[in-house]
């Protein structure tokens, strides 16, 4: 049994050690599933565990470590590199000569760059190590194709609130490493509230529970909220507050208030919001509220998204700060947004209006005979000043973009 010190987080202290206690992932480790059979038979293939935070990726790896006779080595892609890998491989080769396999668990494998993943590839290919990689990001984009082809990708789903409730109850009753010996009481309303606020993340739920238990032995709904605010700035990613804050960010940029935009950005990021979600909203804003008033805004927004995807949190916080301040300071125009809305309205009202014959392509002789392309004026021949209709007959002369003088500024 692992000896935990008093500073070990609750989430690590009560981590289950048997598949029977592993919750919410029956699709991959339920009775009769191939992975469960492979774990039981100690014949594990190299796998990539892909799932949201707190869904059990690390826990499943530790359960495998408990049940396997293989050497189990864990290191984080954040803190370990090729030098560390070489030492692991050297020991693994020696173990293999002695008839013992090595399982290498790499947490956050998506943070390893191309060179680091390439260094691992031949050892997975030869079977020197069995790889367990854990990632919150889509492995199709973040894991090298050659390495991915030698692994089985297993998708862990977000835990349901009923799973979180059971995990909380286990922690309250556990007398070995949990809170069972400390007289902590928590009513059903508070447990249900914490399970909802945790958004399927078991670690968040247990961290908040641990903090709440340090405030009072009788945990109420108000204490849960206080603990959540102190630990995670009370921010439900799927709840009303999520939409309130992204709305506040959007309106601050629209109102050209960079200070307000920075504050609401910080509220989201410091509470653990996905930076790519924020970046996507900025991309949308660049066209909806700035549009042709400054065509560089979209370039800046897309660049911010790519940079966030490249380096992740926490380093990308200043990139998003740059983007929201830029958007706030830009000249604004919603002409494109309203013009598209009008065009979409006509599509819904008039249905599938036929394309005017003169702007259809005449691909065959029959089409030519039917008048396809007849009378079309080739714009370059007229200095791009030709007068001809491009809308269906029913919409002839319609103007969606009312400001005809609006040009893209850069």
ABEGO torsion letter per residue (X at the ends): XBBBBAABBAAAAABBABAAABBGAAAAABBGBAAAAAAAAGBBBBBBBBBBBGAGAAAAAAAAAAABABBBBBBBAAABBAAAAAAAAAAAAAAAAAGBBBBBBBBGAAABBAAAAAAAAAAAAAGABBBBBBBABBAAAABBAAAAAABBBBBBBBBBAAAAAAAAAAAAABAAABAAAAGBBBBAAAAAAAAAAAGGBAAAAAAAAAAAAAABABBBAAAAAAAAAAAAGGBBAABAAAAAAAAAAAAAAAAGBAAAAAAAAAAAAAAGBBAAAAAAAAAAAAAAAAEAABAAAAAAAAAAAAAAAAAEOAAAAAAAAAAAAAAAABBBBAAAAAAAAAAAAAAAAAEBBBBBAAABBBABAAAAAAGBGBGBBBAAAAGGABBBBABBAAABGBBABABAABBBBX
